[in-house]
Amino acid sequence: MKAVNSNRFLLIENAQNSIKSNEIKEKYNTVALKLNMLENAINCLSEIEIKVIEKRCLNNLTWKQVTSFVGYSERQCKNIKKKALKNLSE
């Protein structure tokens, strides 16, 4: 009787591991797909758009810091960011 229970336990454990493995694979594929979509979207931006978004959104620089880095006025940088984010959302 113990051997039957032991085999049953192993079958259940293997099934659980298989389910977990499939869930991990699905999550990995989802993340990989989203990363690919993000890379494609970023590749559609101009170099200046990428710099402005990178400095402002990723590096959390102030607009004054962004303007000194890219060499455009604050108003131009804000317009560049707005246009780039609009393009990314489409």
C-alpha positions as CSV (number, residue, x, y, z in Angstrom):
1,M,0.0,0.0,0.0
2,K,2.9,2.4,0.8
3,A,4.3,1.8,-2.7
4,V,1.0,2.8,-4.3
5,N,0.8,6.0,-2.2
6,S,4.4,6.8,-3.0
7,N,3.8,6.4,-6.7
8,R,0.7,8.5,-6.5
9,F,2.6,11.2,-4.7
10,L,5.4,11.1,-7.4
11,L,2.8,11.4,-10.1
12,I,1.1,14.4,-8.4
13,E,4.5,16.1,-7.8
14,N,5.6,15.5,-11.4
15,A,2.3,17.0,-12.7
16,Q,2.7,20.0,-10.4
17,N,6.3,20.5,-11.6
18,S,5.1,20.3,-15.2
19,I,2.4,22.9,-14.7
20,K,4.9,25.2,-13.0
21,S,7.3,24.7,-15.9
22,N,4.6,25.6,-18.4
23,E,3.6,28.7,-16.4
24,I,7.2,29.8,-16.4
25,K,7.6,29.2,-20.1
26,E,4.4,31.2,-20.8
27,K,5.6,34.1,-18.6
28,Y,9.0,34.1,-20.3
29,N,7.4,34.1,-23.8
30,T,5.1,37.0,-22.7
31,V,8.0,39.0,-21.4
32,A,10.1,38.2,-24.5
33,L,7.2,39.3,-26.8
34,K,6.7,42.6,-24.9
35,L,10.4,43.3,-24.9
36,N,10.5,42.7,-28.7
37,M,7.6,45.0,-29.2
38,L,9.3,47.7,-27.1
39,E,12.5,47.4,-29.0
40,N,10.6,47.7,-32.3
41,A,8.8,50.8,-31.0
42,I,12.1,52.4,-29.8
43,N,13.7,51.7,-33.1
44,C,11.0,53.9,-34.7
45,L,12.1,56.9,-32.7
46,S,14.7,59.4,-33.8
47,E,18.0,59.7,-31.9
48,I,17.0,63.0,-30.2
49,E,13.6,61.5,-29.2
50,I,15.4,58.5,-27.6
51,K,17.8,60.8,-25.8
52,V,15.1,63.1,-24.4
53,I,13.0,60.2,-23.2
54,E,16.0,58.4,-21.8
55,K,17.2,61.4,-19.8
56,R,13.8,62.6,-18.7
57,C,11.9,59.3,-18.1
58,L,14.6,56.8,-17.3
59,N,17.3,58.9,-15.6
60,N,14.7,61.3,-14.0
61,L,16.6,64.4,-15.0
62,T,15.0,67.8,-14.7
63,W,14.1,69.6,-17.9
64,K,17.0,72.0,-17.3
65,Q,19.4,69.0,-17.2
66,V,17.8,67.4,-20.3
67,T,18.1,70.7,-22.2
68,S,21.8,71.1,-21.3
69,F,22.5,67.5,-22.4
70,V,20.7,67.6,-25.8
71,G,21.2,71.3,-26.6
72,Y,17.5,72.2,-27.3
73,S,15.2,74.5,-25.4
74,E,12.9,73.3,-22.7
75,R,9.9,73.8,-24.8
76,Q,11.5,71.9,-27.7
77,C,12.4,69.0,-25.4
78,K,8.9,68.8,-24.0
79,N,7.5,68.8,-27.6
80,I,10.0,66.1,-28.6
81,K,8.9,64.0,-25.6
82,K,5.2,64.5,-26.3
83,K,5.6,63.5,-30.0
84,A,7.8,60.5,-29.2
85,L,5.3,59.2,-26.6
86,K,2.5,59.7,-29.0
87,N,4.3,57.7,-31.6
88,L,5.1,55.0,-29.1
89,S,1.4,54.7,-28.1
90,E,0.2,54.2,-31.7
